[in-house]
Amino acid sequence: MIHIFENIDIAARNSFHVHQQASKIIEFDTNSDLAEIFTNHVSKEWMALGGGNNVLFTKDIEFTLIVPKNEQIEIISDTSESTTVRVGAGVEWDDFVEWCVKRQLWGVENLSLIPGKVGAAPVQNIGAYGVEAKDCISCVEMYFPEQNNFITLAAEHCGFGYRESVFKHSLKGRVIITAVEFRLSKTPQPKLEYGDVIRQVESLGGATLENIREAICSIRRSKLPDTAITGNAGSFFKNPIVDRNIFDALIVKYPNMPHYPTADSNKVKLAAGWLIDQCGLKGYSEGNVGVHDRQALVLINTTGKATGCQVIEFAHKVQKIVFEKFGIEIDTEVNIL
Ligand SMILES: Cc1cc2nc3c(=O)[nH]c(=O)nc-3n(C[C@H](O)[C@H](O)[C@H](O)COP(=O)(O)OP(=O)(O)OC[C@H]3O[C@@H](n4cnc5c(N)ncnc54)[C@H](O)[C@@H]3O)c2cc1C
């Protein structure tokens, strides 16, 4: 089933709640809808859109937004060790996490409460609390409009990295992810070493899937603004990865600076939120935009009236102040349109 919306305000379709017009939005349910959409309804540029939790619209959208609505979760294999599931791109990510927790399937519980759809999860390889979507993804199914065909890409060919994938590079704007396959473990494998997780899980009675999910949800609720109330797109900036010699110089000056190892021993990941906080910007706002007072990585639409351009202008200011203090460039994580 295809639903077409024309000339509508997209404030309800982006978590920053910025008001812009979209000339055409097409929602679809099944794979067979896609050939019909690209033959009869898309005449120029297009872009896939999920829940709009990682996009910032800075102008009216003249191209077609294509939104998958397939909400099926299907078990495709089940052994004594693991279950493989195929999840429609339109499933709400957190509903999928809850589905796994209810069935005692391990792997995505630390990714509880990340807003968005399953179809977007591989795009930036969503991650939180020491876990990334790639840890469980076995393959990604997609439609390739250029060739009017469907392809399935095994996880090892998806170019997954920290907030990275092939979908942000060579396949950007060229495919619509229709479903994602996940391999979930039946063996408990709690990952509790990040932040406050272990303490919260222990206070709930131990490392069950339910307790881990509850702990993560409670930590996230206490730190992050609720998008239903305050427009934001989660972390606006990526944590910078710097050369070890730069890190060595900084740690002498800032011995308490949080830092994390990376796969490359010559590089170190720093916490962008800490850098912003050290510049005195936590809770700072100007006009309609501000830095969240509990998580400096998050920029917020303080008045509900911010435009995308005002958010960008404010973000540039934050980047400049951080650069002047630390000599480090912090990149945006959000997709700016
Ligand atoms: C409060 C808050 C907290 C957050 N916390 C986290 C966090 O802890 N970790 C984290 O990694 N992210 C986090 N995010 C970011 C966001 O939740 C993720 O990026 C999520 O995957 C976005 O899903 P979406 O459906 O809203 O995608 P959208 O914002 O709609 O799209 C994001 C990008 O993916 C592309 N895309 C979407 N669907 C498809 C598809 N079917 N096929 C091809 N391309 C597609 C879009 O074109 C766009 O480039 C947070 C956001 C918010 C608002």
The ligand as a Gaussian input file, in Angstrom:
#p B3LYP/6-31G(d) Opt

LIG

0 1
 C       16.963000      11.792000      21.971000
 C       17.822000      11.065000      20.963000
 C       18.760000      10.155000      21.401000
 C       19.568000       9.472000      20.477000
 N       20.481000       8.577000      20.940000
 C       21.261000       7.903000      20.066000
 C       22.224000       6.949000      20.545000
 O       22.330000       6.693000      21.740000
 N       22.982000       6.312000      19.632000
 C       22.868000       6.552000      18.293000
 O       23.591000       5.928000      17.511000
 N       21.961000       7.443000      17.817000
 C       21.169000       8.122000      18.659000
 N       20.265000       9.037000      18.205000
 C       20.160000       9.274000      16.745000
 C       19.006000       8.484000      16.093000
 O       18.170000       7.920000      17.046000
 C       19.543000       7.379000      15.173000
 O       20.387000       7.922000      14.182000
 C       18.406000       6.622000      14.478000
 O       18.912000       5.525000      13.785000
 C       17.610000       7.518000      13.540000
 O       16.521000       6.772000      13.048000
 P       15.417000       7.460000      12.176000
 O       14.490000       6.398000      11.716000
 O       14.802000       8.575000      12.903000
 O       16.294000       7.973000      10.945000
 P       16.173000       9.337000      10.139000
 O       16.575000      10.451000      11.017000
 O       14.865000       9.422000       9.481000
 O       17.295000       9.119000       9.023000
 C       18.650000       9.143000       9.370000
 C       19.487000       8.863000       8.110000
 O       19.258000       7.544000       7.678000
 C       18.736000       7.519000       6.352000
 N       17.703000       6.490000       6.319000
 C       16.663000       6.366000       7.166000
 N       15.933000       5.287000       6.848000
 C       16.524000       4.731000       5.778000
 C       16.232000       3.589000       4.959000
 N       15.182000       2.811000       5.194000
 N       17.058000       3.325000       3.915000
 C       18.137000       4.117000       3.641000
 N       18.451000       5.184000       4.381000
 C       17.662000       5.499000       5.434000
 C       18.177000       8.895000       6.100000
 O       18.212000       9.217000       4.711000
 C       19.106000       9.762000       6.932000
 O       20.290000      10.008000       6.187000
 C       19.436000       9.722000      19.082000
 C       18.459000      10.644000      18.639000
 C       17.662000      11.298000      19.573000
 C       16.619000      12.268000      19.070000

